[in-house]
Amino acid sequence: MAVTIWDHPLSPYAQKVKIALREKGVGFDTAIPGGIGVGGAAGDFVAANPRAEVPALIHDDAAIFDSTIILEYIEDAWPTPPLLPATPAERARVRMIEEVVDTHLEAVNWGLSELRWFRRAEGPLGDALAGKAAAQIRGYHAWLERALGNREWFNGDSFGWGDLSVVPYINGSAGHGVPPAEGSPLAAWLARANARPSVRDTVAEATAVAASGGMGDVAKLLDQGLFKREYRDHRLEWMVKSGGIDVVTQGLAKGNIRFSPDLA
């Protein structure tokens, strides 16, 4: 049995897959695809995922892409310990939580990365976008606290699908300076989640990349059109609805925005 994850340690989508495998006790190797930052990925990576996005999972002769589908595959291939709750209603509940953070909250964090790492907007526009992002994140924190309710874990009595789906995004928001409110139920949940070895090891990989300067001067590369950020679906929506339409038009003019590739 050989398992490889096409990965980038800073990707929340890849993080949740690695947390799931670690919770299952499944060993895996990782590979970072070349050319992904400039929209020039090719070779085995694109053969595994024609959308040229991380993660993709290779298990023997099977190649699976899309983080949610990968989680489903992991649950089918290695059913013990189960990561989904037992009842259909509870399974649907944690999948809906995953859908919200994978789309809406991911887009806000991504937008803050556009400001922080790629310096897409500075001055009054940058301040306005950052302020809106912080307010939106606090709204999602409130929504998630209601979803958590009196449970110890989003999954219920034990850590699982709901938790591993949420933790990369809450850590990501905290890294951008918008953590859960101190003393809140969400902050207490985050501390419990980050203490788990599966999460701790995954977070350490991301931290090592950020601390090593692995991002480099991406803002300069972006300005030169040598780095292209993917503005797909919910990310594009966030930038436009939050007041960043000029960011989009300037990025298109400079050729440093890309969209999902056509499949052939």
Buried (B, 14 or more C-beta within 10 A) or exposed (E): EEBBBBBBBBBBBBBBBBBBBBBBEBEBEBBBBEEBBBBEBEEBBBEBBBBBBBBBBBBEEEBBBBBBEBBBBBBEBBEEEBBBBEEEEBBEBBBEBBEBBBBBBBBBBBBBBBBBBBBBBEEEBBEBBBEBBBEBBBEBBBBBBEBBEEBBBBBBEEBBBBBBBBBBBBBBBBBBEBBBEEEBBBBEBBEBBBEBEBBEEBBEBBBEBEEEEBBEEBBEBBBEEEBBBBBBEBBBBBBEEBEBEEBBEBBEEEEBBBEEBEEE
